[in-house]
Amino acid sequence: MKKCKQLTSFVKLLLILFFIVLRMVSFCQNDSVKQKIDSKSNNEKTKLFYNSLKNKALKNRLLTEVHRLVFISPDTNISNKKPQESHIRFLKQKGKTIRSISFVRLDVFGPSVDDTTLIKLPWIEQVANKMHVYTRKNELKKMLLIHEGDTINPLLLSDNEHLFKESPFIKDARIVLLPDFADTTLTDIVIITQDIYPIGLIIKQGSLNQTKIGIYNMNLWGLGHLQRNLFLINPLSNEKIRFSEGEYRIENISNLLLSGGINYMNYPDNKALGFDLSKKFITANTKFAGGMSFQHNYEVVKDNDLPLLEDKYNNFSSWFGYAIPLSISSFESYNRKNLIISAGVDKIQYLNRFFYTQTPYLKPFNKTLLLLGASISSNAFYRDNLLFGYGPSEDIPYGKLIGCQFGYSFDENKKRLYAESNYSIGSKISNLGYINFSFEVGSYYYIDHFEDGIVKSKISFASKLYTHYYHHYRHYLNINYARGINMIGPERIIINDKYGIRGLKSNTLVGTQKLSMNLESVMFSPFYVLGFRFSTFSFFDIGFIGEESRIIFNQKMYSGLGIGIRIKNENLVFNTFQLRFAFYPLEPERSSRFSVDLSGFPSAGFTDFTVKQPHAITFE
């Protein structure tokens, strides 16, 4: 009887999902046809609507200021901006000689890199622009991959533009080529950058009596340095204010595109001090990458305020990678393939361990993992808008990555071999959208059997941008599968919140196998207040979780659906602000049927296809 009810609920949810998808496809198809027929009419109606609001506002000084704060004329041509490979627009100038390179630094608030036309700003944005310390030109020059006298390489220009845009203190960047009509062999390069306003606040509510308050600057003195300080405030304790966290980071050290930083943490039961230094495979032309990190830790592990373990330990990791070109193609991005050999070590060493109470799941063992890997990588980007951001152009990765790793792990109890393979691919599906797929499997080998094996797979899809009058829409789908194989340790996976069903919180939803699917539709609104853009969304999540011994669809099923609103100001460093309402048709144990979430929403995006630091697969 119980299985029958569960099957009936499952069928109902599948029907709901089917009709949601059917409605989405129907709407998109109808809207696409209508857009082809009436696109000019829609754009004209939209412009007339906003012009009428503007004309009414201009009749009153107060309304004029309100209009500048609240409304922005929507880009009615955004639906006509077709996504393209990011290097395509440089092809006409390939082979020409670079005569000069200059920079144009735009105000934080004001024109964009795609439209530098001056506009009248509200007074508060004018004040913010005057207070801002712009990124110094010398710091921007350090990020150049090209030099005067070089010949134009479209892919290298695309990589350099991506490097600027990926900098945490730059909102957007664009490279513009200005050909010399008198001498057609020469061209000038203008790099337009727009900073993000770098100062942000952190407010986190801890326990009933504790609050974390902090401030950070992503671009200290215009040098591209990060400084972050966090304080723990507890009015009821003897130490009412405690300096709890600090960080200082430099993104580009000595023109080597090397990033490094130091970090500090000081809580009563958790203290740490460490540093890190790293260089990524930033472009296909990067030959060397690597890094190292060290952190000294002190912690007291508790369960409901009952101390279980007090320990001190050091974490150390280091890695190195070398890229060997497999193909030489000047202008075909998909054919840029590299063979990358990498090696790494992860080590944890305990200096002191004191057990208050013996527990089976606490195993603080000294452990070292050595890894050697080989991968074939090809990575490039499409240029698009309104995918995961709210206005600036975005680089959407596509390409392939296939690799394998072999290693040796030894701790105080046993020595084991380790093997892993992975594959990922991303592409743009014509007239549909973007898709990204990954698969990885790894396991330890001990004596005569495999143990602590992990299989993970993920599919992510983002539809093309649909336009209905002055609103824009996208649809997103994510499918995640994870499974442990012969798990001998205490590790388990969950399906709560960001790990499966959004907003769901239950201590009983654990296992060694899970499957989750997340479907979301987002509408981007053209309205803004002081630069804050709005989007509304609806979602439907479904998931299964249980033990590895049973087929995943025979496990217990959970689901959630809801609506929400997100607010983002691309000019500021703050995360997206999100208000979400959710309902759970199949009520899980020890959890509510409803949830309301008010929180920051971290930046999202597709994973690229560059090789990173070697590590064992994580079970999550």
C-alpha positions as CSV (number, residue, x, y, z in Angstrom):
1,M,0.0,0.0,0.0
2,K,2.8,2.4,0.9
3,K,4.7,1.6,-2.3
4,C,1.5,2.2,-4.3
5,K,1.0,5.6,-2.7
6,Q,4.6,6.5,-3.4
7,L,4.3,5.4,-7.0
8,T,1.1,7.4,-7.4
9,S,2.8,10.5,-6.0
10,F,5.7,10.0,-8.3
11,V,3.5,9.7,-11.4
12,K,1.7,12.9,-10.3
13,L,4.9,14.8,-10.0
14,L,6.1,13.5,-13.4
15,L,2.9,14.7,-14.9
16,I,3.3,18.1,-13.3
17,L,6.9,18.3,-14.6
18,F,5.7,17.2,-18.1
19,F,3.1,19.9,-18.3
20,I,5.6,22.5,-17.0
21,V,8.1,21.6,-19.7
22,L,5.4,21.4,-22.3
23,R,4.1,24.9,-21.4
24,M,7.7,26.3,-21.4
25,V,8.3,24.8,-24.9
26,S,5.0,25.9,-26.2
27,F,5.4,29.5,-24.8
28,C,9.0,29.7,-26.3
29,Q,7.9,28.4,-29.7
30,N,4.9,30.7,-29.9
31,D,6.9,33.6,-28.6
32,S,9.7,32.9,-31.1
33,V,7.3,32.9,-34.0
34,K,5.5,36.0,-32.8
35,Q,8.9,37.7,-32.2
36,K,9.8,37.1,-35.9
37,I,6.6,38.6,-37.1
38,D,6.2,41.5,-34.7
39,S,9.7,42.2,-33.4
40,K,9.7,45.8,-34.8
41,S,6.2,46.4,-33.5
42,N,7.1,45.2,-30.0
43,N,10.3,47.3,-29.9
44,E,8.4,50.4,-31.0
45,K,5.7,49.8,-28.4
46,T,8.3,49.4,-25.7
47,K,10.1,52.6,-26.7
48,L,6.8,54.5,-26.8
49,F,5.9,53.2,-23.3
50,Y,9.2,54.4,-21.8
51,N,9.3,57.7,-23.7
52,S,5.8,58.5,-22.4
53,L,7.0,57.9,-18.8
54,K,10.0,60.0,-19.4
55,N,8.0,62.9,-20.9
56,K,5.6,62.9,-17.9
57,A,8.5,62.8,-15.5
58,L,10.3,65.8,-17.1
59,K,7.3,68.0,-16.2
60,N,8.3,67.8,-12.5
61,R,11.8,68.1,-11.0
62,L,11.1,65.6,-8.3
63,L,9.6,63.1,-10.8
64,T,12.6,63.6,-13.0
65,E,15.0,62.5,-10.2
66,V,12.7,59.5,-9.4
67,H,12.7,58.5,-13.0
68,R,16.5,58.5,-13.2
69,L,16.7,56.4,-10.1
70,V,14.0,53.9,-11.0
71,F,13.7,53.5,-14.7
72,I,16.1,52.6,-17.5
73,S,15.1,52.3,-21.1
74,P,15.4,48.6,-21.9
75,D,17.7,47.4,-24.6
76,T,15.1,46.3,-27.0
77,N,17.7,45.0,-29.4
78,I,19.2,42.6,-26.9
79,S,17.3,39.7,-28.4
80,N,19.0,40.5,-31.7
81,K,22.5,40.2,-30.2
82,K,23.2,36.7,-31.3
83,P,25.8,34.8,-29.2
84,Q,29.0,34.1,-31.0
85,E,32.5,32.7,-30.4
86,S,34.4,35.4,-28.5
87,H,37.2,35.6,-31.1
88,I,35.1,36.0,-34.2
89,R,34.9,39.8,-34.2
90,F,38.7,40.0,-34.3
91,L,39.1,37.8,-37.4
92,K,39.0,40.7,-39.9
93,Q,42.1,42.2,-38.4
94,K,44.2,39.0,-38.0
95,G,47.8,39.2,-39.1
96,K,48.0,43.0,-38.7
97,T,50.6,44.7,-36.6
98,I,49.7,46.3,-33.3
99,R,50.8,49.9,-33.4
100,S,49.6,51.1,-30.0
101,I,47.7,49.9,-27.0
102,S,45.6,52.3,-24.9
103,F,43.1,52.1,-22.0
104,V,39.8,53.8,-21.4
105,R,38.5,53.4,-17.8
106,L,34.8,54.0,-17.5
107,D,33.0,55.2,-14.4
108,V,31.6,52.5,-12.2
109,F,28.1,54.0,-12.6
110,G,27.2,55.2,-16.0
111,P,27.9,54.0,-19.6
112,S,28.8,50.4,-20.3
113,V,31.7,49.0,-22.3
114,D,29.2,48.2,-25.2
115,D,27.8,51.7,-25.2
116,T,30.0,54.5,-23.9
117,T,27.5,57.2,-24.6
118,L,27.4,59.7,-21.7
119,I,24.2,59.7,-19.7
120,K,22.8,61.9,-16.9
121,L,23.3,60.1,-13.6
122,P,21.4,60.5,-10.3
123,W,23.4,62.5,-7.7
124,I,24.1,59.5,-5.5
125,E,25.8,57.7,-8.4
126,Q,27.8,60.8,-9.3
127,V,29.1,61.0,-5.7
128,A,30.0,57.2,-5.7
129,N,32.0,57.7,-9.0
130,K,33.9,60.6,-7.4
131,M,34.7,58.5,-4.3
132,H,35.9,55.5,-6.3
133,V,39.6,54.8,-6.7
134,Y,40.0,53.4,-10.3
135,T,42.2,50.5,-11.1
136,R,45.6,51.9,-11.9
137,K,46.7,51.7,-15.5
138,N,50.0,49.9,-14.5
139,E,47.9,47.2,-12.9
140,L,45.9,46.8,-16.1
141,K,49.1,46.7,-18.2
142,K,50.3,43.8,-16.0
143,M,47.4,41.7,-17.3
144,L,48.3,42.2,-21.0
145,L,49.1,39.1,-23.0
146,I,49.8,41.2,-26.1
147,H,52.3,43.9,-26.8
148,E,53.0,46.7,-29.3
149,G,54.6,45.3,-32.4
150,D,52.9,41.9,-32.1
151,T,50.6,40.6,-34.9
152,I,46.9,40.2,-34.2
153,N,46.0,36.8,-33.0
154,P,42.2,36.6,-32.6
155,L,42.3,33.8,-30.0
156,L,44.9,35.5,-27.9
157,L,42.9,38.7,-27.9
158,S,39.8,36.7,-26.8
159,D,41.8,35.1,-24.0
160,N,43.1,38.5,-22.9
161,E,39.6,40.0,-22.9
162,H,38.4,37.0,-20.8
163,L,41.3,37.6,-18.4
164,F,40.2,41.2,-17.8
165,K,36.6,40.2,-17.3
166,E,37.4,37.4,-14.9
167,S,39.3,39.8,-12.5
168,P,37.3,40.1,-9.3
169,F,37.6,43.9,-9.3
170,I,36.4,44.4,-13.0
171,K,32.8,44.4,-13.9
172,D,33.3,44.2,-17.7
173,A,35.9,44.7,-20.4
174,R,36.0,45.0,-24.1
175,I,38.9,45.1,-26.6
176,V,38.3,47.3,-29.6
177,L,40.4,47.3,-32.8
178,L,40.9,50.6,-34.7
179,P,42.4,49.9,-38.1
180,D,44.6,52.5,-39.8
181,F,43.0,53.2,-43.2
182,A,46.1,54.9,-44.5
183,D,48.3,51.9,-43.7
184,T,46.2,48.7,-43.7
185,T,48.9,46.6,-42.1
186,L,48.6,48.5,-38.8
187,T,45.9,48.7,-36.2
188,D,45.5,50.4,-32.8
189,I,44.0,48.6,-29.8
190,V,41.8,50.3,-27.2
191,I,40.9,48.3,-24.1
192,I,37.7,49.6,-22.3
193,T,37.3,48.5,-18.7
194,Q,34.7,49.2,-16.1
195,D,35.5,48.6,-12.4
196,I,33.1,47.1,-9.9
197,Y,32.5,49.2,-6.8
198,P,34.9,47.3,-4.5
199,I,33.7,48.0,-1.0
200,G,31.2,45.6,0.6
201,L,29.7,44.7,3.9
202,I,29.2,41.3,5.6
203,I,26.5,40.7,8.1
204,K,25.9,37.1,9.2
205,Q,23.6,36.0,12.1
206,G,25.2,33.2,14.1
207,S,23.6,31.9,17.3
208,L,21.0,33.9,19.1
209,N,23.6,36.1,20.8
210,Q,26.3,36.2,18.1
211,T,26.5,38.3,14.9
212,K,29.4,38.5,12.4
213,I,30.0,41.9,10.9
214,G,32.7,42.6,8.4
215,I,34.0,44.9,5.6
216,Y,36.1,44.1,2.5
217,N,37.7,45.9,-0.4
218,M,38.2,44.0,-3.6
219,N,40.4,46.7,-5.2
220,L,42.4,48.3,-2.4
221,W,44.1,51.6,-3.5
222,G,43.3,50.6,-7.1
223,L,46.0,47.9,-7.0
224,G,43.7,44.9,-7.4
225,H,44.4,43.7,-3.8
226,L,41.7,42.2,-1.6
227,Q,41.4,43.0,2.1
228,R,38.7,41.4,4.2
229,N,38.1,41.8,8.0
230,L,35.3,40.1,10.0
231,F,34.4,40.7,13.6
232,L,32.3,38.5,16.0
233,I,30.0,40.5,18.2
234,N,28.4,39.0,21.3
235,P,27.0,41.5,23.8
236,L,26.5,38.8,26.5
237,S,30.1,37.6,26.6
238,N,33.1,39.1,28.4
239,E,34.8,39.7,25.0
240,K,32.0,41.6,23.3
241,I,34.0,42.2,20.0
242,R,36.5,39.7,18.6
243,F,38.5,40.1,15.4
244,S,37.5,36.7,14.0
245,E,38.7,36.6,10.4
246,G,41.1,38.4,8.1
247,E,42.4,38.0,4.6
248,Y,44.8,39.8,2.3
249,R,45.2,38.7,-1.4
250,I,47.1,39.9,-4.4
251,E,45.8,38.8,-7.8
252,N,48.8,39.5,-10.0
253,I,52.2,39.3,-8.4
254,S,55.2,40.6,-10.4
255,N,53.4,40.5,-13.8
256,L,53.4,36.7,-13.6
257,L,49.6,36.3,-13.3
258,L,50.4,34.7,-10.0
259,S,47.9,35.1,-7.1
260,G,48.6,34.7,-3.5
261,G,47.3,35.6,-0.1
262,I,47.4,35.1,3.7
263,N,44.4,34.3,5.9
264,Y,43.6,34.3,9.6
265,M,40.8,32.9,11.7
266,N,40.3,33.3,15.4
267,Y,37.2,31.8,17.0
268,P,37.1,30.3,20.5
269,D,36.9,26.7,19.1
270,N,38.4,27.2,15.7
271,K,41.7,29.0,14.9
272,A,43.8,29.0,11.7
273,L,46.6,30.8,10.0
274,G,47.8,30.1,6.5
275,F,48.9,31.2,3.1
276,D,48.6,30.2,-0.6
277,L,50.2,30.9,-3.9
278,S,48.9,29.7,-7.3
279,K,48.9,30.2,-11.0
280,K,46.2,28.8,-13.3
281,F,46.2,27.6,-16.9
282,I,44.7,30.9,-17.8
283,T,45.0,30.5,-21.6
284,A,45.8,27.8,-24.1
285,N,49.2,29.4,-24.4
286,T,50.0,29.0,-20.7
287,K,52.9,26.5,-20.4
288,F,53.3,26.2,-16.6
289,A,50.8,26.3,-13.8
290,G,50.9,25.2,-10.2
291,G,50.6,26.3,-6.6
292,M,51.1,25.6,-2.9
293,S,49.2,26.3,0.3
294,F,49.8,25.8,4.0
295,Q,47.5,26.2,7.0
296,H,47.9,25.6,10.7
297,N,44.7,24.7,12.5
298,Y,43.3,24.4,16.0
299,E,39.8,23.1,16.6
300,V,37.5,21.7,19.2
301,V,34.9,19.3,17.6
302,K,31.5,19.4,19.5
303,D,28.2,17.7,19.3
304,N,25.4,19.8,20.8
305,D,28.0,21.8,22.8
306,L,29.5,18.6,24.1
307,P,33.3,18.5,23.3
308,L,34.4,15.3,21.5
309,L,37.8,16.1,20.2
310,E,40.5,18.8,20.5
311,D,43.3,18.8,18.0
312,K,46.0,20.8,16.2
313,Y,47.1,19.9,12.7
314,N,48.7,21.3,9.6
315,N,47.4,21.1,6.0
316,F,49.8,21.3,3.1
317,S,49.2,20.9,-0.6
318,S,51.3,21.6,-3.7
319,W,51.0,20.9,-7.4
320,F,52.6,21.5,-10.8
321,G,51.4,21.3,-14.3
322,Y,53.0,21.5,-17.8
323,A,51.1,22.0,-21.1
324,I,52.3,20.5,-24.4
325,P,50.5,21.8,-27.5
326,L,48.9,19.0,-29.6
327,S,47.7,21.2,-32.4
328,I,48.8,24.5,-33.8
329,S,45.8,26.4,-35.2
330,S,45.9,30.1,-35.3
331,F,42.2,30.8,-35.6
332,E,40.1,27.7,-35.0
333,S,39.4,27.7,-31.2
334,Y,38.0,24.2,-31.0
335,N,41.2,22.7,-32.3
336,R,43.4,24.3,-29.6
337,K,44.3,21.1,-27.7
338,N,46.9,20.7,-25.0
339,L,48.3,17.6,-23.3
340,I,48.8,18.6,-19.7
341,I,50.9,16.6,-17.3
342,S,50.3,17.3,-13.6
343,A,51.5,16.2,-10.2
344,G,50.4,17.0,-6.7
345,V,50.6,16.2,-3.1
346,D,48.0,16.7,-0.3
347,K,49.1,16.2,3.3
348,I,47.5,16.5,6.7
349,Q,49.6,16.1,9.8
350,Y,48.3,16.1,13.4
351,L,50.4,17.7,16.1
352,N,48.1,17.0,19.0
353,R,44.9,14.9,19.4
354,F,42.8,14.6,22.6
355,F,39.6,12.7,22.7
356,Y,37.0,13.7,25.2
357,T,34.7,10.9,24.0
358,Q,35.5,8.1,21.6
359,T,33.3,8.2,18.5
360,P,33.4,5.9,15.5
361,Y,33.1,8.6,12.9
362,L,36.0,10.8,14.1
363,K,39.2,9.5,12.6
364,P,41.9,12.2,12.8
365,F,44.7,10.2,11.0
366,N,47.8,11.6,9.5
367,K,47.4,11.2,5.7
368,T,49.4,11.9,2.5
369,L,48.1,11.5,-1.0
370,L,50.4,11.7,-4.1
371,L,48.8,12.1,-7.5
372,L,50.1,12.0,-11.1
373,G,47.8,12.9,-14.0
374,A,47.5,13.4,-17.7
375,S,44.7,15.3,-19.4
376,I,43.8,16.6,-22.9
377,S,42.1,20.0,-22.8
378,S,40.5,22.3,-25.3
379,N,38.8,25.5,-24.0
380,A,37.2,28.5,-25.6
381,F,34.2,30.8,-25.0
382,Y,31.0,32.1,-26.5
383,R,30.0,35.7,-25.8
384,D,26.4,36.2,-24.5
385,N,24.2,38.2,-22.1
386,L,21.7,37.5,-19.4
387,L,22.7,33.9,-18.7
388,F,24.0,34.0,-15.1
389,G,24.5,37.8,-14.9
390,Y,22.2,40.8,-15.1
391,G,23.6,42.8,-18.0
392,P,27.4,42.7,-18.7
393,S,28.6,40.4,-21.4
394,E,29.4,36.8,-20.2
395,D,31.9,34.3,-21.4
396,I,30.3,30.8,-21.7
397,P,32.9,28.1,-21.9
398,Y,32.8,25.3,-24.4
399,G,35.3,22.5,-25.3
400,K,36.4,19.2,-23.9
401,L,38.5,17.8,-21.1
402,I,39.4,14.1,-20.7
403,G,41.9,12.9,-18.2
404,C,43.1,10.3,-15.7
405,Q,45.0,10.3,-12.4
406,F,46.9,7.7,-10.5
407,G,48.1,8.0,-7.0
408,Y,49.3,6.5,-3.7
409,S,47.7,7.2,-0.4
410,F,49.2,6.3,3.0
411,D,48.0,7.1,6.5
412,E,48.6,5.6,9.9
413,N,46.5,2.5,9.3
414,K,46.9,1.5,5.7
415,K,48.5,2.2,2.3
416,R,46.3,2.3,-0.8
417,L,46.5,2.9,-4.5
418,Y,44.2,5.4,-6.1
419,A,42.9,5.7,-9.7
420,E,40.5,8.1,-11.4
421,S,39.2,9.1,-14.8
422,N,37.1,12.1,-15.9
423,Y,35.4,13.4,-18.9
424,S,33.6,16.7,-19.6
425,I,32.2,18.5,-22.6
426,G,30.4,21.7,-23.3
427,S,28.8,23.1,-26.4
428,K,26.2,25.4,-27.8
429,I,23.2,23.6,-29.4
430,S,22.0,25.5,-32.4
431,N,18.8,27.6,-31.6
432,L,18.3,25.8,-28.3
433,G,21.0,26.9,-25.8
434,Y,24.1,25.7,-24.0
435,I,24.8,22.3,-22.5
436,N,27.6,21.1,-20.2
437,F,28.2,17.5,-19.2
438,S,30.7,15.9,-16.9
439,F,31.4,12.4,-15.6
440,E,34.1,11.2,-13.2
441,V,34.8,8.0,-11.4
442,G,37.6,7.2,-8.9
443,S,38.4,4.6,-6.3
444,Y,41.1,3.4,-3.8
445,Y,42.6,-0.1,-4.2
446,Y,43.6,-2.0,-1.0
447,I,45.1,-5.5,-1.0
448,D,42.7,-7.3,-3.4
449,H,39.6,-5.1,-3.7
450,F,38.4,-1.6,-4.5
451,E,36.9,0.6,-1.7
452,D,35.7,4.1,-1.1
453,G,34.9,4.5,-4.8
454,I,32.8,7.4,-6.1
455,V,30.9,7.9,-9.3
456,K,29.6,11.4,-10.2
457,S,27.8,12.8,-13.2
458,K,26.2,16.2,-14.0
459,I,24.2,17.7,-16.9
460,S,23.6,21.4,-17.0
461,F,21.5,23.1,-19.7
462,A,20.6,26.8,-20.2
463,S,18.1,27.7,-23.0
464,K,18.5,30.5,-25.5
465,L,17.2,33.9,-24.5
466,Y,13.5,34.5,-25.3
467,T,12.0,38.0,-25.5
468,H,8.4,39.0,-24.9
469,Y,8.0,42.8,-25.3
470,Y,10.6,44.2,-22.9
471,H,11.1,41.1,-20.7
472,H,13.6,38.4,-21.3
473,Y,13.4,34.7,-20.3
474,R,15.7,31.7,-19.9
475,H,15.1,28.2,-18.7
476,Y,17.6,26.0,-16.8
477,L,17.9,22.3,-16.1
478,N,20.4,20.6,-13.9
479,I,20.7,16.8,-13.3
480,N,23.1,15.4,-10.7
481,Y,24.0,11.8,-9.9
482,A,26.4,10.6,-7.2
483,R,27.1,7.2,-5.9
484,G,29.5,5.7,-3.4
485,I,30.9,2.2,-4.1
486,N,32.0,0.0,-1.2
487,M,32.2,2.9,1.2
488,I,34.0,1.8,4.4
489,G,34.3,5.2,5.9
490,P,31.6,7.4,7.6
491,E,31.2,9.6,4.5
492,R,27.6,10.2,3.4
493,I,25.9,12.5,0.9
494,I,22.8,14.6,1.5
495,I,20.1,16.0,-0.7
496,N,19.3,19.1,1.4
497,D,19.1,22.6,0.0
498,K,22.0,23.4,-2.4
499,Y,22.8,19.7,-2.7
500,G,19.5,18.7,-4.2
501,I,16.1,20.1,-3.1
502,R,16.3,23.8,-2.6
503,G,15.3,25.0,0.9
504,L,14.8,21.5,2.2
505,K,16.3,20.9,5.6
506,S,16.2,17.5,7.3
507,N,18.8,15.5,9.3
508,T,17.5,12.2,8.0
509,L,18.1,12.7,4.3
510,V,21.5,10.9,4.0
511,G,22.8,8.0,2.0
512,T,25.5,6.7,-0.4
513,Q,23.5,7.3,-3.6
514,K,21.4,10.2,-4.9
515,L,19.8,11.6,-8.0
516,S,18.5,15.1,-8.2
517,M,16.9,17.2,-11.0
518,N,16.4,21.0,-10.8
519,L,14.2,22.9,-13.3
520,E,14.0,26.7,-13.2
521,S,12.5,29.5,-15.4
522,V,13.8,33.0,-15.0
523,M,12.3,36.3,-16.2
524,F,14.7,39.3,-16.3
525,S,12.9,42.6,-15.7
526,P,14.1,45.8,-17.3
527,F,13.4,47.9,-14.2
528,Y,16.0,48.9,-11.7
529,V,16.4,51.1,-8.6
530,L,19.8,52.7,-8.1
531,G,21.3,50.1,-10.4
532,F,19.6,47.1,-8.7
533,R,18.2,44.8,-11.4
534,F,15.3,42.3,-10.7
535,S,14.5,38.9,-11.9
536,T,11.7,36.5,-10.9
537,F,11.9,32.8,-11.0
538,S,9.9,29.6,-10.5
539,F,11.4,26.2,-9.9
540,F,10.7,22.5,-9.5
541,D,13.1,20.1,-7.9
542,I,12.9,16.3,-7.5
543,G,15.4,13.9,-5.9
544,F,16.0,10.4,-4.7
545,I,18.5,9.3,-2.0
546,G,19.4,6.1,-0.3
547,E,21.9,3.3,-0.1
548,E,24.0,2.1,-3.0
549,S,22.7,-1.5,-2.8
550,R,19.3,-0.5,-4.3
551,I,18.4,0.9,-7.7
552,I,18.1,4.7,-7.4
553,F,14.5,4.9,-8.6
554,N,13.5,2.4,-5.9
555,Q,14.8,4.8,-3.2
556,K,12.5,7.3,-1.4
557,M,11.6,10.3,-3.5
558,Y,11.5,14.0,-2.4
559,S,10.4,17.1,-4.3
560,G,10.0,20.8,-4.0
561,L,8.5,23.7,-6.0
562,G,8.3,27.4,-5.5
563,I,8.8,30.9,-6.7
564,G,11.1,33.8,-5.8
565,I,12.8,37.1,-6.7
566,R,16.5,37.9,-7.1
567,I,18.0,41.4,-6.9
568,K,21.5,42.2,-8.2
569,N,23.6,45.3,-8.8
570,E,26.4,44.4,-11.2
571,N,28.2,47.6,-10.1
572,L,28.7,46.3,-6.6
573,V,30.6,43.4,-5.1
574,F,27.7,42.0,-3.1
575,N,26.2,38.6,-4.0
576,T,22.7,38.4,-5.6
577,F,20.0,39.0,-3.0
578,Q,17.3,36.3,-3.1
579,L,13.9,35.8,-1.5
580,R,12.4,32.3,-2.1
581,F,9.2,30.6,-1.2
582,A,9.1,26.8,-1.5
583,F,6.5,24.0,-0.9
584,Y,7.3,20.3,-0.5
585,P,4.4,18.0,-1.7
586,L,6.0,14.9,-0.2
587,E,6.7,16.0,3.4
588,P,10.1,14.6,4.5
589,E,10.7,13.4,8.0
590,R,11.5,16.1,10.6
591,S,11.0,18.9,8.1
592,S,8.3,21.4,7.3
593,R,6.2,21.4,4.1
594,F,7.0,25.1,3.6
595,S,10.1,27.2,3.7
596,V,11.0,30.9,3.2
597,D,14.6,31.8,2.5
598,L,16.1,35.3,2.5
599,S,19.8,35.1,1.7
600,G,22.6,35.9,-0.6
601,F,22.8,33.9,-3.9
602,P,26.3,33.1,-5.0
603,S,27.4,33.7,-8.6
604,A,26.7,30.7,-10.9
605,G,28.1,29.5,-14.2
606,F,29.3,26.6,-16.3
607,T,32.6,24.9,-15.5
608,D,35.3,25.5,-18.0
609,F,37.6,22.8,-19.4
610,T,41.0,23.9,-18.1
611,V,43.1,21.6,-15.9
612,K,43.2,22.5,-12.2
613,Q,45.0,21.2,-9.1
614,P,44.9,17.4,-8.9
615,H,42.8,16.0,-6.1
616,A,40.7,12.9,-5.2
617,I,37.0,13.1,-6.0
618,T,34.9,14.6,-3.2
619,F,31.8,12.8,-2.1
620,E,29.0,15.4,-2.1
